Amino acid sequence: MYDPLTPADRDVLESVVTEFTRIGEDTMRHIGLYQHGLQVESVGFRRWEDWLAGVVVTPWFMNFMLIPTRPDQLNGVQVTEKRTIEMPRGDVVFTVGELDGIGLYLAASLYSPMGRFANQSVAVTTAFAAVDKYFKVPEAEEPTPCNDRA
């Protein structure tokens, strides 16, 4: 299981939502890939190792994100740099991003643009399903004999 989110964790996630909402209102809502029927929402976040891990849904993207819980976790990295993190499902390649008031984070794109999502509930349902996949260890496939003859 996962440790429950602390009040400080919830504050961080609220700040993430607030900042992406501001970005949407200030710059993104006027471009064609902005899906006006959607809103910014954090979905399925949990503590995993020293990260807050979950999905952020916006009107222009859906990303699986790792937000550091310690200030030293992303020391020495640059925005747009790629980082590979070993997760229960396997290695995931993330891009380093940065938000005002939050700092650096890691994001792996799930969907962009968001035109395939008719409404918020469909996007959030998809996001919940996506989060779970990052934390499930793939099942080992049973080898099948090449020459299975009777």
C-alpha positions as CSV (number, residue, x, y, z in Angstrom):
1,M,0.0,0.0,0.0
2,Y,0.9,3.6,-0.1
3,D,1.4,6.2,2.6
4,P,-1.5,8.6,2.8
5,L,-1.0,12.1,1.5
6,T,-0.2,14.6,4.2
7,P,-1.8,18.1,4.5
8,A,1.5,19.4,3.0
9,D,1.2,17.0,0.1
10,R,-2.3,18.2,-0.6
11,D,-1.1,21.8,-0.5
12,V,1.5,21.0,-3.1
13,L,-1.1,19.3,-5.4
14,E,-3.5,22.3,-4.9
15,S,-0.6,24.6,-6.0
16,V,0.0,22.4,-9.1
17,V,-3.6,22.7,-10.0
18,T,-3.7,26.4,-9.4
19,E,-0.5,27.0,-11.5
20,F,-1.7,24.9,-14.4
21,T,-5.1,26.6,-14.3
22,R,-3.3,30.0,-14.4
23,I,-1.2,28.8,-17.4
24,G,-4.4,27.6,-19.1
25,E,-6.2,30.9,-18.6
26,D,-3.2,33.1,-19.5
27,T,-1.8,31.4,-22.5
28,M,-3.3,28.0,-23.5
29,R,-7.0,28.7,-23.9
30,H,-6.5,30.7,-27.1
31,I,-4.8,27.9,-29.0
32,G,-6.5,25.2,-31.0
33,L,-5.5,22.2,-28.9
34,Y,-7.2,23.5,-25.7
35,Q,-10.3,21.4,-24.9
36,H,-12.7,23.9,-23.3
37,G,-14.9,21.2,-21.7
38,L,-12.0,20.1,-19.5
39,Q,-10.4,21.6,-16.4
40,V,-7.2,21.1,-14.5
41,E,-7.4,18.3,-11.9
42,S,-4.9,16.1,-10.0
43,V,-5.9,12.4,-10.2
44,G,-4.8,9.4,-8.2
45,F,-1.8,11.0,-6.5
46,R,0.0,8.9,-3.8
47,R,3.3,8.9,-2.1
48,W,5.7,6.6,-3.9
49,E,9.2,6.4,-2.6
50,D,10.1,10.1,-2.2
51,W,7.7,11.4,-4.8
52,L,4.2,12.5,-5.1
53,A,3.1,10.3,-8.1
54,G,-0.1,10.7,-10.1
55,V,-1.8,12.2,-13.2
56,V,-2.5,15.8,-13.9
57,V,-5.3,16.4,-16.4
58,T,-5.5,19.7,-18.1
59,P,-7.5,21.0,-21.1
60,W,-4.3,20.5,-23.3
61,F,-2.5,17.5,-21.9
62,M,-2.7,14.5,-19.5
63,N,0.7,13.7,-17.9
64,F,1.8,11.1,-15.4
65,M,3.9,13.2,-13.0
66,L,6.5,12.7,-10.2
67,I,6.7,15.7,-7.9
68,P,9.7,15.6,-5.5
69,T,9.1,15.7,-1.8
70,R,12.7,16.5,-0.9
71,P,14.5,19.6,-2.2
72,D,17.6,17.6,-3.4
73,Q,15.8,15.1,-5.6
74,L,16.2,17.0,-8.8
75,N,19.5,18.8,-8.1
76,G,21.6,19.4,-11.2
77,V,18.9,18.7,-13.8
78,Q,17.7,21.2,-16.4
79,V,14.2,21.8,-17.7
80,T,13.4,19.7,-20.8
81,E,16.1,17.1,-19.8
82,K,15.1,13.5,-19.9
83,R,15.3,11.2,-16.9
84,T,14.6,7.5,-16.7
85,I,13.0,6.3,-13.5
86,E,12.5,2.6,-12.6
87,M,8.9,2.2,-11.6
88,P,7.1,-1.0,-10.7
89,R,5.8,-1.4,-14.3
90,G,9.4,-0.9,-15.6
91,D,11.5,2.0,-16.8
92,V,9.6,5.3,-17.6
93,V,11.2,8.2,-19.4
94,F,10.2,11.5,-18.0
95,T,10.9,15.1,-19.1
96,V,11.9,17.7,-16.5
97,G,9.5,20.6,-16.2
98,E,9.2,23.5,-13.8
99,L,6.3,25.4,-12.3
100,D,6.3,28.8,-10.6
101,G,5.9,28.2,-6.9
102,I,6.4,24.4,-7.2
103,G,9.8,24.0,-8.8
104,L,11.1,21.1,-10.8
105,Y,9.0,18.0,-11.5
106,L,9.0,15.0,-13.9
107,A,6.3,14.4,-16.5
108,A,5.6,11.5,-18.9
109,S,3.0,12.4,-21.5
110,L,-0.1,10.3,-21.7
111,Y,-2.3,12.3,-24.1
112,S,-1.9,15.6,-25.9
113,P,-4.0,17.2,-27.3
114,M,-7.1,16.2,-25.3
115,G,-9.7,16.2,-28.1
116,R,-10.5,12.5,-27.6
117,F,-12.1,13.3,-24.2
118,A,-15.7,14.5,-24.4
119,N,-15.9,15.6,-20.8
120,Q,-14.1,15.8,-17.5
121,S,-15.4,12.5,-16.2
122,V,-14.1,10.5,-19.1
123,A,-10.7,12.2,-18.8
124,V,-10.5,11.5,-15.0
125,T,-11.6,7.9,-15.4
126,T,-8.8,7.4,-18.0
127,A,-6.4,9.1,-15.7
128,F,-7.2,6.8,-12.7
129,A,-6.7,3.8,-14.9
130,A,-3.4,5.1,-16.2
131,V,-2.1,5.8,-12.6
132,D,-2.7,2.2,-11.6
133,K,-0.7,0.8,-14.5
134,Y,2.5,2.6,-13.4
135,F,2.3,0.7,-10.0
136,K,1.6,-2.8,-11.3
137,V,4.4,-5.2,-11.9
138,P,4.0,-6.8,-15.3
139,E,3.1,-10.4,-15.1
140,A,5.8,-12.8,-16.4
141,E,4.7,-14.5,-19.5
142,E,4.9,-18.3,-19.5
143,P,7.2,-19.5,-22.3
144,T,5.4,-21.5,-24.9
145,P,7.2,-24.4,-26.5
146,C,8.1,-23.8,-30.2
147,N,7.7,-27.4,-31.2
148,D,4.7,-28.5,-29.2
149,R,3.8,-31.7,-31.1
150,A,1.7,-34.6,-29.9
